[in-house]
Amino acid sequence: MKVLANDGISKKGVEALEAAGFEVLTTKVAQEQLIDYINKHEIDVLLVRSATTARKELIDACKSLKIIGRGGVGMDNIDVAYAREKGLKVINTPAASSQSVAELVFAHLYGGVRFLHDSNRNMPLEGETKFGSLKKSYAKGVELRGKTLGVIGFGRIGQETAKIALGAGMEVIYHDPFIEASNISLEFFDGRSIDFSFDSVSKEEVLKNADFVTVHVPAQKEYVIGKKELDSMKNGAAIVNAARGGVIDEVALIEALDSGKLSFAALDTFENEPTPAIKVLMNGKISLTPHIGAATNEAQDRIGTELASQIIEILK
């Protein structure tokens, strides 16, 4: 049986599949050539991440396919219901990248409160001639300890982000219409742990009281955070989106940043991927990464081995 990992798979994932007798192909096939490639090579399993889509046309045209797998959480690039209706198995790895995304959120938060995203832009250009003025510009940082983190969406990633916040000495509040109450165990290096209990509050309450807001929800038809929501946030608050593009209204976000309503924002996902709006990319108050939430070696190893184990269980 053949597996096409069109957006790549970790070495550990390849090794696990090959040990079970699968042939693993890691050729990157262009989207417009994918149907022909799958049919020519009689691919049984198609593995994708965010770069490749598996829509109705592909599902109908590729009769050899038995499984479509998504390395990661969201499956908005796959017509999941239709694939399952046609008898295909659709799998993903919802837990594998949670810690990696959570750590990226805090990389952005720590960078934002100390202006690192902007300092790293300006120091190479002006550090030699305007060191003193740059030092003054970046001298009003704040600490995360003692502040409140508001989490919109309290699934696996939201909870992992909350754990880091708790470890950093922050208060955590969250909103999730599907998780009314949650218990989190914060584990330490020496085996000790502390349990925390939370109850969901309204989105309005989170936005009103949080110093920093991080969004962890699936792709939506409407904005989760628009002008109304941004206006209701604390003056000087900040927001992070490492979930999906289109969750935050980027036009309203830039207005809130330019007016001083928000101190900074951080975006790992964008409305117009893979060509984000120039106004977003050039705004000095936005910390930017190119959709790399799950892009750590550890997460990719977990994703690869989890996909492999599911494939082996289904087909062997």
Residue, then its C-alpha position, 0 to 999 in steps of 0.5 A: m500500500k502507498v502513502l503520499a505525504n504531500d506536505g511532508i511527514s517526520k522521519k519517525g512517521v516514515e519509519a513507522l509506516e515502512a516498518a508496517g509494510f507501507e511505501v511512503l512517497t514524500t514527493k511534493v505534488a502541485q495541487e493541480q497535478l494531484i489527482d493525476y498523480i494519485n491515480k497514476h501511482e494508485i495512492d491509498v493514503l493521502l496525508v496533508r497539512s495546510a498547504t494541500t486541499a482535498r475537496k469533493e473533486l479530488i475525492d470523486a476522482c481518486k478511487s484508490l484512496k482509502i484514507i485522508g489524513r491531516g497532520g494537525v488539528g483543523m481540517d477545513n482544507i478537507d471536505v470531511a463529511y463528503a469524504r466519509e460519506k464516500g467511505l473514506k476514513v478521515i483522520n487528524t492529530p488534534a493533540a500533537s501540536s498543542q504544546s507547540v502552538a501554546e509556546l508560540v503564543f507566549a513567544h509572541l506575548y513575551g516579545g510583544v510586551r518588550f517590543l522585540h518584534d519592532s526592536n529586531r526590525n530597527m536595531p539593524l537599521e538604526g542601532e549604530t546611529k540611534f542607540g540611545s533613542l531606540k533604548k528610550s523607545y523600548a524602555k516602557g515594557v511590562e511584565l506578564r506576571g500578575k496580568t490576566l490572560g483571556v482565552i477564547g476557545f478552551g480546547r487542547i491548545g487553549q488549555e496548554t496555553a493556559k498552563i504556560a500562563l499559570g506557570a508564568g504567574m498570570e490569572v486565566i479566564y476563558h470563554d468556550p460555549f462547548i466547555e462549561a467547566s474545565n480542570i487543568s493539571l499543571e505538571f512540573f519537571d520533578g513529577r509534582s503537579i497542581d490542579f486548577s479548576f475553571d468555569s467558562v465566562s461570557k466572551e464579553e467578560v473575557l474581552k473586558n477583563a483580560d490584559f491579553v487575549t489569545v484565540h483558539v477556535p476553528a475556522q468560522k464563517e464570521y469573525v470571532i473578533g471584529k470591531k465591536e469586540l476590539d472596542s470592548m477590550k481594555n485600553g492598551a490590551a493585546i491580542v494573539n491569533a495562532a488559530r485560523g486566518g479570518v478569526i480576527d477582522e484584520v481591518a478593524l485590528i489595524e484601526a485598533l492598533d493605529s488608534g492606540k486602543l491596543s498596544f500590540a497584536a500577534l498573528d501566526t495566521f492571516e485572512n489572505e494566506p499565503t499572501p497576507a495584506i501589506k498593511v498587516l505585514m508592515n504594521g510595527k505593532i504586529s508581531l508576525t510569524p508565517h503559520i508556524g504554530a505546529a512547526t517544531n521538531e517535537a510536534q512533527d515527530r508526534i504528528g508523524t507517529e500518531l498518523a502512522s499508528q492510525i493508518i496502521e490500525i485502519l489498514k492492517 
